[in-house]
Amino acid sequence: MRTVEIEVLRGSEWEMLVFEDIEKLTLAGAPHEDGLLFTLTGTRDDQPNQVETGILDIAERHEPLLDTPVPRNECGTSVPQSLREE
């Protein structure tokens, strides 16, 4: 198990999330009334998973911490963030 600190964008502010004692950290897109948003899930075998919702972007330098890729446009903007700006 590992502890992961990852910087994410929620609303208009960046914040650090801490996932403790996880086996892996995965990313999924989910529909929301404001458009598409990301959900991060820290998977655990022996206790409930940690689920963080409402994420617009993930700091590119932290992408290697994920078991799944962040979908990005050619300009480097994550897909949920770019959809929200439209």
N, C-alpha and C positions, 0 to 999 in steps of 0.2 A: 504494500500500500504506500501511497505517497500523498504529500500535501502540495497543492498547486495554488499559486497566486496569479491571477490573470486580470488584466485591465480591460474593462468593458465600457461602452458608451450606453447610457440609459438617459433618455430625454436629451438634455443639452449638456450633461456633465459626465466626465470620465470618472470611474470609480474602480477600486480594487476589490475583487471577490476572492475569497479564500475557500478552497475545497479541501477538507481534511480527510485523511484516511480513505482515499478513493483508489479504485483499481484503474479506472480510465475516465477521461473527460471527453464527452461527445457533444456535437453541435447539431441542432435541427432547426429548420425554419418552420414557423407556425403562423397561420393567419390571425390577424387581430383587427379590431375596428379601425385602427390607424394605418393598416397595411400589414405587410409581412414583418415579423419580428423573429429574432433568434431566441432559442432556449438552450441553455447549457445544462447538461446532466452529468454529475459526478457519480459514477456507479460504484456501489459498495456491495460486497457479498454478505456481510453479517449484520448490516443495519440499513435503515432506509436510505435511498439515494438522495443526494442533494440536487434540487432542481431550481435553477435561476431563470426567470422569464423576463420578457420586455427588453431584450438587448438589441441595440441597433448596429453595433460594430464591436470588433475585438481588435485590440492593438496588434498590428502586424507582427511586432517583435515577439508576441506571445503565441502566435499561431502554432509553432512547433509543439506546444504543450497539449494540443488537441489531437484526438484520434481521428477526427474528421476535418476536411478542409473548409475554410471560410469562402463562400462564393463571392468573388469580386469582379467589378467591371474593369475595363482596360485602364481606367484612370486610377485604380487602386481602391476605390470606394466599395464598401461592402454592399451587397444587393439590398438588404433591408434599409440601410441608411439612404441609398440612392432612390429607392421607391418612396420613402417617406418625404424626401425633398421635392418630389414631383408634384 
